[in-house]
Amino acid sequence: MTPEALLDLAKEAMKKAYAPYSGFFVGAALLTKSGKVYQGCNIENAAHTPTCCAERTAFFKAVSEGEREFAAIAVVGGKEGHITGLFPPCGVCRQVMQEFCGPDFLVYLGKENDQFMTATLEDLLPFGFSGGEHMK
């Protein structure tokens, strides 16, 4: 799947966001190594702590369906549902990615005018913590 096609699915997911407090809508599309895609959107909560980001929503949907191998994720976001710049994953989402993905996992970050940038998980989370590495 092309980055552009994955970003289109992230834009579709962005429309489903529940963001009454921040007004920022975020969508994600997670590509498994087998070619299946899981979409996610941010889901806010008045208590803030229970809020779940789009990236984690997509990962948790995939993992709950038995998926464990991932190739890439596309993320888009913006105020009131309009893409307004880069929306890189937060630290918690990066750590969830670290749990399931290698350093070469691709992250496509959508911008306005159908532009995007590509990063790896290692770019976004250098020296990321992985329980397996530190338990030896």
Stockholm file with secondary structure:
# STOCKHOLM 1.0

chainA/1-136         MTPEALLDLAKEAMKKAYAPYSGFFVGAALLTKSGKVYQGCNIENAAHTPTCCAERTAFFKAVSEGEREFAAIAVVGGKEGHITGLFPPCGVCRQVMQEFCGPDFLVYLGKENDQFMTATLEDLLPFGFSGGEHMK
#=GR chainA/1-136 SS CCHHHHHHHHHHHHTTCBCTTTCEEEEEEEEETTSCEEEEECBCCTTSTTCBCHHHHHHHHHHHTTCCCEEEEEEEEEETTSCCSCCCCCHHHHHHHHHHCCTTCEEEEECGGGCEEEEEHHHHSTTCCCHHHHCC
#=GC SS_cons         CCHHHHHHHHHHHHTTCBCTTTCEEEEEEEEETTSCEEEEECBCCTTSTTCBCHHHHHHHHHHHTTCCCEEEEEEEEEETTSCCSCCCCCHHHHHHHHHHCCTTCEEEEECGGGCEEEEEHHHHSTTCCCHHHHCC
//
